[in-house]
Amino acid sequence: MSTHAGSGRLRGIPNSERLHIVERFTMTDPDTIAYEVRVDDPEIYTQPWAASLLLHRDSEYQMFEYACHEGNQAIELSLRGARFEERTAAAPR
């Protein structure tokens, strides 16, 4: 048994070399995707199992690039900047 078959994407979730996952993404309308996954690993589970959910378009949602940064300071600096803006906006003029 391995805890990271599939190139490490399932860290902490038991799986074996016999793990087989099938994912399906189906556009059901211009603003909705039906996501379905079927997991089969006969060495871990007594039978295959499946899950599904609907993904709805959100025009307010923003995706940001994930990039490793030297020193990993991006979150700290972003929060520090946001707190500065909050203090500046709340300061009497």
MIDO-202783 format. One record per residue (C-alpha): residue number from 1; chain; residue in one letter; x, y, z. Coordinates in steps of 0.05 Angstrom, whole numbers, plus 32768, in hexadecimal, padded with zeros to 4 digits. Example, Ala and Ser with C-alpha at 12.3 -4.5 7.8 and 13.67 -1.06 7.14 Angstrom:
<sites>
+------+-------+------+------+------+------+
: resi : chain : resn :    x :    y :    z :
+------+-------+------+------+------+------+
:    1 :     A :    A : 80F6 : 7FA6 : 809C :
:    2 :     A :    S : 8111 : 7FEB : 808F :
+------+-------+------+------+------+------+
</sites>
This chain:
<sites>
+------+-------+------+------+------+------+
: resi : chain : resn :    x :    y :    z :
+------+-------+------+------+------+------+
:    1 :     A :    M : 8000 : 8000 : 8000 :
:    2 :     A :    S : 8017 : 8046 : 7FF0 :
:    3 :     A :    T : 7FFF : 8089 : 800D :
:    4 :     A :    H : 8012 : 80B0 : 7FCF :
:    5 :     A :    A : 8004 : 808A : 7F8F :
:    6 :     A :    G : 7FEE : 80B6 : 7F56 :
:    7 :     A :    S : 802B : 80E4 : 7F5A :
:    8 :     A :    G : 801E : 80F8 : 7FA2 :
:    9 :     A :    R : 7FD9 : 8117 : 7F97 :
:   10 :     A :    L : 7FB8 : 80EB : 7FCC :
:   11 :     A :    R : 7FE6 : 80F8 : 8006 :
:   12 :     A :    G : 7FCA : 80DB : 8046 :
:   13 :     A :    I : 7F93 : 80B4 : 8023 :
:   14 :     A :    P : 7FA3 : 8069 : 8020 :
:   15 :     A :    N : 7FA8 : 804D : 7FDA :
:   16 :     A :    S : 7FCC : 8016 : 7FB6 :
:   17 :     A :    E : 7FED : 800C : 7F72 :
:   18 :     A :    R : 7FA9 : 7FF2 : 7F5A :
:   19 :     A :    L : 7F87 : 8036 : 7F65 :
:   20 :     A :    H : 7F5D : 804A : 7F29 :
:   21 :     A :    I : 7F39 : 808D : 7F27 :
:   22 :     A :    V : 7F0A : 80A5 : 7EF0 :
:   23 :     A :    E : 7EF4 : 80EE : 7EF0 :
:   24 :     A :    R : 7EBF : 810B : 7EC2 :
:   25 :     A :    F : 7EAF : 8154 : 7EB6 :
:   26 :     A :    T : 7E6E : 8161 : 7E90 :
:   27 :     A :    M : 7E53 : 81A5 : 7E7D :
:   28 :     A :    T : 7E09 : 81A2 : 7E8D :
:   29 :     A :    D : 7DFC : 81EA : 7E7B :
:   30 :     A :    P : 7E27 : 8228 : 7E6D :
:   31 :     A :    D : 7E30 : 8235 : 7EB7 :
:   32 :     A :    T : 7E33 : 81EF : 7ED5 :
:   33 :     A :    I : 7E64 : 81B4 : 7ED3 :
:   34 :     A :    A : 7E50 : 8171 : 7EEF :
:   35 :     A :    Y : 7E8E : 8150 : 7F10 :
:   36 :     A :    E : 7E8E : 8106 : 7F1C :
:   37 :     A :    V : 7EC5 : 80DA : 7F38 :
:   38 :     A :    R : 7EC9 : 808E : 7F3F :
:   39 :     A :    V : 7EFF : 8070 : 7F6B :
:   40 :     A :    D : 7F13 : 8026 : 7F68 :
:   41 :     A :    D : 7F4A : 8009 : 7F92 :
:   42 :     A :    P : 7F3B : 7FC0 : 7FA3 :
:   43 :     A :    E : 7F75 : 7FBC : 7FD4 :
:   44 :     A :    I : 7F59 : 7FF5 : 7FFE :
:   45 :     A :    Y : 7F0D : 7FF8 : 7FF4 :
:   46 :     A :    T : 7EDC : 7FBF : 7FF4 :
:   47 :     A :    Q : 7EBA : 7FDA : 7FB6 :
:   48 :     A :    P : 7EC2 : 8016 : 7F87 :
:   49 :     A :    W : 7EA2 : 8057 : 7F9D :
:   50 :     A :    A : 7E8D : 8096 : 7F7A :
:   51 :     A :    A : 7E7D : 80DF : 7F89 :
:   52 :     A :    S : 7E60 : 8118 : 7F61 :
:   53 :     A :    L : 7E52 : 8162 : 7F68 :
:   54 :     A :    L : 7E3D : 819D : 7F3E :
:   55 :     A :    L : 7E6D : 81D6 : 7F32 :
:   56 :     A :    H : 7E4B : 8218 : 7F24 :
:   57 :     A :    R : 7E6A : 8254 : 7F02 :
:   58 :     A :    D : 7E77 : 828F : 7F30 :
:   59 :     A :    S : 7E88 : 82CF : 7F0C :
:   60 :     A :    E : 7EA6 : 82EC : 7F4C :
:   61 :     A :    Y : 7ED7 : 82B2 : 7F55 :
:   62 :     A :    Q : 7F20 : 82C1 : 7F47 :
:   63 :     A :    M : 7F57 : 828E : 7F3B :
:   64 :     A :    F : 7F9D : 82A1 : 7F4D :
:   65 :     A :    E : 7FDE : 8281 : 7F36 :
:   66 :     A :    Y : 7FFD : 8253 : 7F69 :
:   67 :     A :    A : 8048 : 825C : 7F68 :
:   68 :     A :    C : 807D : 824A : 7F9A :
:   69 :     A :    H : 80A1 : 8288 : 7FB2 :
:   70 :     A :    E : 80E6 : 828D : 7FD1 :
:   71 :     A :    G : 80D9 : 8293 : 801C :
:   72 :     A :    N : 808E : 8287 : 8012 :
:   73 :     A :    Q : 807D : 82CD : 8029 :
:   74 :     A :    A : 8042 : 82DB : 7FF9 :
:   75 :     A :    I : 800A : 82CD : 802B :
:   76 :     A :    E : 802B : 82F4 : 8063 :
:   77 :     A :    L : 8039 : 832F : 8036 :
:   78 :     A :    S : 7FF3 : 832E : 8018 :
:   79 :     A :    L : 7FD3 : 832E : 805E :
:   80 :     A :    R : 8002 : 8365 : 8076 :
:   81 :     A :    G : 7FEF : 8390 : 803A :
:   82 :     A :    A : 7FA4 : 8384 : 8046 :
:   83 :     A :    R : 7FAB : 8397 : 8090 :
:   84 :     A :    F : 7FCF : 83D7 : 807C :
:   85 :     A :    E : 7F98 : 83E9 : 804B :
:   86 :     A :    E : 7F63 : 83DC : 8081 :
:   87 :     A :    R : 7F88 : 8409 : 80B3 :
:   88 :     A :    T : 7F91 : 8440 : 807E :
:   89 :     A :    A : 7F47 : 843E : 806B :
:   90 :     A :    A : 7F31 : 8441 : 80B4 :
:   91 :     A :    A : 7F61 : 847A : 80C8 :
:   92 :     A :    P : 7F41 : 84BF : 80D2 :
:   93 :     A :    R : 7F51 : 84F1 : 809B :
+------+-------+------+------+------+------+
</sites>
